[in-house]
Amino acid sequence: MNIVYLIGIALAIFFTLFGIAVDMDGLIPGVNLATLKNFVDPASILIVFGGTLAVVIACYPKLAKSMPVHMKILLRSKAFDPSFYVEQLVELAQIARRNGLLALEEKANEQQDPFFKQAIMLIVDANDPDRVRSILNNDIEQTSARHQEVVAMYERGSNAAPAFGMIGTLIGLINMLKGLDGADMESLGPNMSVALVTTFYGSLLAHVIFNPIAANLTARDEEEVLCRQIVVEGIMAIQSGENPKFLRERLLTFMRQKQRDSSEEGEGQSKKGKRKKKEKK
């Protein structure tokens, strides 16, 4: 689970509520929970949350119904691990050098990733290398385009929320000014604060809900694209008969230095484990 995202959202909400309730008048700060009531207004909630959701659904009717799926993807941790794909591709390269490309069909059926399985089967079926690369690159581009459309939906929500916050504020101000004639001037401040609550809701919805979702989904897309690029390069190298050792070094260049070091450590531990098993036998 993506604990960092949940912690970040929880901290943002906590500090917002703490900032509302904290009382700094005395030498020792206190907390006045009664002030939270000033920020609760059902009409403002309806305008901002309802209006923003309506705009998102109107702009993206097909994608809006998949929001629960997006949240599931968002909360998933390490869905795409580059080092995993590097190890898998090196293993496939070793099998191909020993037994030929046809021996990879069994390994293809074991793959959970449909893209990885498709890539393996394309070279097993002895397709032209240029055609294989073209098919896989087109798959990556189309998948990324679909992901960016989902990100755009949440960015649209991030833009719409402050706008509805301003709409709610204007509605409150208009109603307040209409009733100002002959009204008690002491009520002007409280009425003004209620009118401004919608702006608060709009900013909160945009920067605490929609923006983090869009940013995290963009990061997930980048992770998936990176892993798929590794798969493409690895599959093309396997088809051309490249040495597994050189293949590993080439694929590691797609990863950050820290990831490379951890991958190399994992490889070393794996070799030690295999040696120990052989010694026991």
C-alpha positions in Angstrom: 0.0 0.0 0.0 1.1 3.5 -0.8 1.6 4.6 2.9 3.5 7.8 2.0 0.4 9.1 0.1 -1.9 8.4 2.9 0.4 9.9 5.5 0.8 13.1 3.3 -3.0 13.5 3.0 -3.6 12.8 6.7 -0.9 15.4 7.7 -2.4 18.0 5.3 -5.8 17.5 6.9 -4.4 17.5 10.4 -2.4 20.7 10.0 -5.4 22.4 8.4 -7.7 21.5 11.3 -5.0 22.2 13.9 -4.4 25.6 12.3 -8.2 26.3 12.6 -8.6 25.2 16.2 -5.3 26.4 17.7 -5.5 29.4 20.0 -2.3 31.5 20.2 -3.6 34.4 22.3 -2.0 33.2 25.5 1.5 32.3 26.4 0.6 28.7 26.2 -1.1 27.7 22.9 -4.5 26.1 23.4 -7.0 24.3 21.2 -10.6 25.6 20.7 -12.6 22.9 18.9 -15.6 25.2 18.8 -14.0 27.2 16.0 -14.3 24.2 13.7 -18.1 24.9 13.6 -17.3 28.1 11.7 -16.0 26.1 8.8 -19.0 23.8 8.5 -21.7 24.9 6.0 -23.9 22.3 4.2 -24.8 24.7 1.4 -21.1 25.4 0.7 -20.3 21.7 0.7 -23.1 21.0 -1.7 -22.0 23.8 -4.1 -18.3 22.9 -4.2 -18.2 19.2 -3.9 -21.4 18.6 -5.9 -20.6 21.1 -8.6 -17.0 19.9 -9.0 -18.0 16.2 -9.2 -20.8 17.1 -11.8 -18.2 18.9 -14.0 -15.8 16.0 -13.9 -18.6 13.6 -14.8 -19.8 15.8 -17.6 -16.3 16.2 -19.1 -15.2 12.5 -18.6 -18.4 10.4 -18.5 -16.6 7.1 -19.3 -13.7 7.6 -17.0 -15.6 9.0 -14.0 -17.1 5.6 -13.3 -13.6 4.1 -12.9 -12.6 6.3 -10.0 -12.5 3.4 -7.5 -10.1 1.6 -9.9 -7.9 4.7 -10.0 -7.8 4.8 -6.2 -6.8 1.1 -6.1 -3.9 1.8 -8.5 -3.0 4.9 -6.5 -2.8 3.0 -3.2 -0.8 0.1 -4.7 2.9 0.1 -3.8 5.6 -1.0 -6.2 3.3 -2.2 -8.9 6.1 -1.9 -11.4 9.6 -2.8 -10.2 12.4 -2.3 -12.9 14.8 -4.7 -11.2 12.2 -7.5 -11.4 11.9 -7.0 -15.1 15.7 -6.9 -15.5 16.1 -10.2 -13.7 13.3 -11.8 -15.7 14.8 -10.7 -19.0 18.3 -11.9 -18.1 16.8 -15.3 -17.2 15.0 -15.4 -20.5 18.2 -14.5 -22.4 20.0 -17.4 -20.7 17.2 -19.8 -21.6 17.2 -18.5 -25.2 20.9 -19.0 -25.6 20.7 -22.6 -24.3 17.5 -23.8 -25.9 16.5 -21.3 -28.5 13.6 -18.8 -28.7 10.9 -21.5 -28.8 11.8 -22.5 -25.3 10.5 -19.1 -24.1 6.9 -20.0 -24.7 6.5 -21.8 -21.4 7.9 -18.8 -19.6 5.6 -16.5 -21.5 2.6 -18.3 -20.1 3.8 -17.8 -16.6 3.9 -14.0 -16.9 1.2 -12.0 -15.1 1.9 -8.8 -17.1 0.0 -9.0 -20.4 2.5 -6.7 -22.1 5.5 -8.8 -21.1 3.7 -12.0 -22.2 2.9 -10.4 -25.6 6.5 -9.2 -26.1 7.8 -12.7 -25.4 5.3 -14.4 -27.8 6.1 -11.9 -30.6 9.7 -13.1 -30.7 8.8 -16.8 -30.1 6.6 -16.5 -33.3 9.7 -15.3 -35.2 8.3 -11.9 -36.2 10.5 -9.3 -37.9 12.4 -7.3 -35.3 11.3 -4.0 -36.7 7.7 -5.1 -36.5 8.1 -6.3 -33.0 9.6 -3.0 -31.8 6.9 -1.1 -33.7 4.0 -3.1 -32.1 5.5 -2.8 -28.6 6.3 0.9 -28.8 2.8 1.7 -30.2 1.3 -0.3 -27.2 3.4 1.9 -24.8 2.3 5.1 -26.5 -1.4 4.2 -26.5 -1.3 3.0 -22.9 0.4 6.2 -21.7 -2.1 8.3 -23.7 -5.0 6.6 -21.8 -3.3 7.2 -18.5 -2.7 10.8 -19.3 -6.4 11.2 -20.0 -7.2 9.9 -16.5 -4.7 12.3 -15.1 -6.3 15.1 -17.1 -9.7 14.3 -15.5 -8.3 14.9 -12.0 -6.5 18.0 -13.2 -9.9 19.2 -14.5 -11.3 18.6 -11.0 -8.5 20.5 -9.5 -9.3 23.5 -11.7 -13.0 23.3 -11.2 -13.0 23.1 -7.4 -11.6 26.7 -6.8 -14.0 28.0 -9.5 -17.0 26.5 -7.7 -15.5 27.9 -4.4 -15.6 31.4 -6.0 -19.1 30.7 -7.4 -20.3 29.8 -3.9 -18.7 32.9 -2.5 -20.4 35.1 -5.0 -23.7 33.5 -4.2 -23.2 34.2 -0.5 -22.1 37.8 -1.1 -25.1 38.5 -3.4 -27.6 37.1 -0.9 -25.8 39.0 1.9 -25.9 42.3 0.0 -29.6 41.8 -1.0 -30.5 41.5 2.7 -28.3 44.3 3.9 -30.9 47.0 3.6 -32.2 47.5 7.1 -30.3 44.6 8.5 -28.3 44.5 11.7 -24.7 45.6 10.8 -23.3 43.3 13.5 -24.3 40.3 11.3 -22.2 41.5 8.4 -19.0 39.8 9.7 -20.6 36.3 10.3 -22.5 36.4 7.0 -19.2 37.4 5.2 -17.4 34.5 6.8 -20.0 32.0 5.6 -19.7 33.4 2.1 -16.0 32.8 2.1 -16.2 29.2 3.4 -16.8 28.0 -0.1 -13.5 29.4 -1.3 -11.9 27.5 1.5 -13.6 24.2 0.4 -12.6 24.8 -3.2 -8.9 25.3 -2.4 -8.9 22.3 0.0 -10.6 20.0 -2.6 -8.2 21.1 -5.3 -4.9 20.9 -3.4 -5.5 18.1 -0.9 -7.6 15.7 -3.0 -7.3 16.2 -6.8 -3.7 17.5 -7.2 -2.1 14.6 -5.2 -4.2 12.0 -7.0 -3.1 13.5 -10.4 0.6 13.6 -9.3 0.6 10.0 -8.0 -1.2 8.7 -11.1 1.4 10.5 -13.3 4.2 8.8 -11.3 2.5 5.4 -11.7 2.4 6.0 -15.5 6.1 6.9 -15.6 7.0 3.8 -13.6 5.0 1.6 -16.0 6.4 3.2 -19.1 10.0 2.7 -17.8 9.4 -1.0 -17.1 7.8 -1.4 -20.6 10.8 0.3 -22.2 13.1 -2.1 -20.3 11.0 -5.0 -21.6 11.2 -3.7 -25.2 15.0 -3.3 -25.1 15.4 -6.6 -23.4 13.2 -8.5 -25.8 14.9 -7.0 -28.8 18.3 -8.0 -27.4 17.2 -11.5 -26.7 15.9 -11.9 -30.2 19.3 -10.7 -31.6 21.1 -13.2 -29.3 22.9 -10.7 -27.0 25.0 -12.0 -24.1 22.9 -12.1 -20.9 25.7 -10.4 -18.9 25.9 -7.5 -21.4 22.1 -7.4 -21.5 22.0 -6.9 -17.7 24.5 -4.0 -17.9 22.5 -2.3 -20.7 19.1 -2.7 -18.9 20.5 -1.3 -15.7 21.2 2.0 -17.4 17.4 2.6 -17.4 17.5 2.7 -13.6 18.7 5.2 -11.0 22.1 4.5 -9.4 20.4 3.5 -6.1 18.2 1.0 -7.9 21.2 -0.4 -9.8 23.1 -1.0 -6.6 20.2 -2.8 -4.9 19.7 -4.9 -8.1 23.3 -5.9 -8.1 23.2 -6.7 -4.4 20.1 -8.9 -5.0 21.9 -10.7 -7.9 24.9 -11.4 -5.6 22.7 -12.8 -2.9 20.9 -14.9 -5.4 24.1 -16.4 -6.7 25.3 -17.2 -3.1 22.0 -18.9 -2.4 22.4 -21.1 -5.5 26.0 -22.0 -4.6 24.9 -23.0 -1.1 22.2 -25.3 -2.5 24.7 -26.9 -4.8 27.1 -27.5 -2.0 24.4 -29.1 0.2 23.5 -31.4 -2.7 
